[in-house]
Amino acid sequence: MIGLIGGTGLGEALMGDSRGTEHVIDTPFGMPSSAIHVVEWNGIELALLARHGEGHTLNPSQVPYRANIYALKKLGVTHIIASGAVGSLRDQIKPRDLMLCHQVIDKTHRRIPTFYDVGLAAHVEFAQPYCPQLRALLEAAASKVNATVHTRGVYVCMEGPAFSTQAESTMHRAWGADVIGMTTMPEAKLAREAEMCYALIALATDYDCWRGHEPGTSKQALLNEIIGNLREATANAVALMRAGIDTFAENPPEPCACHTALDLAVWSDHEKLTEDVRRHYDPLLNRYVEAARAAQKAT
């Protein structure tokens, strides 16, 4: 099952009036941002979640990232394709372009970045934060889309909700970042902890403030321009998602290292995990516990 995380209008943009089956899922980490709608496309189930809630009522720091990823995992999602608006830090990444991020710099500080903060020590490998296999699938699908798709790039994730100062924007460029946004972290890290493949399509809406605006341009005109860029970039992202899903349906990817991320990550003895801890992390921990028990029996 593929999970699609994006803006409030993502479901309508992808599926039109087809809303599928609605799932309202409570989790040990609270309620998700929105109900999750499951639909079928080309024989694949898609689970659509509005990251900022219905009507975009949650700012990036308020998004219940842990509840969102947990709920998708509980539904059976194995791969996540996320989308998010960003500001460009490079001349060559123009408004309305798309970027398949391959690296991230995390500057968030108000968000809990892990599921495993009670009764369990787990340290997932995160050198490649976005699944290379899922990224390759989207890269292959990019040729079918009438849009500029940058196939590599570094995303710097800031806390927000205010935007950067010019000094910060210049610093981010010096760090080697290509775009800046507010939502991919801890979303990508939690997906890895939940043993799910995760890829991000970044939607460039404007240049970040390192690059000045045309003199005399009014604030309202700038806002109208950004909204127009967002609409066009969203349409481009939806087209890429559709092409990626079709590619996925035609040639499903092989099992990925993301799906066994906990194998070397859990430092706690599985026999020491209490039943309360196991229930708390179900279904995140089930595969690991079963694999550890099987390995113990084999020896």
PyMOL commands that set and color helices and strands:
alter all, ss='L'
color gray80, all
select helices_A, chain A and resi 10-15+65-75+132-144+166-175+187-193+219-250+257-260+270-272+275-281+286-298
alter helices_A, ss='H'
color red, helices_A
select strands_A, chain A and resi 2-6+21-23+36-41+44-50+79-88+98-100+103-106+149-150+154-157+179-181+197-207
alter strands_A, ss='S'
color yellow, strands_A
deselect
rebuild
show_as cartoon
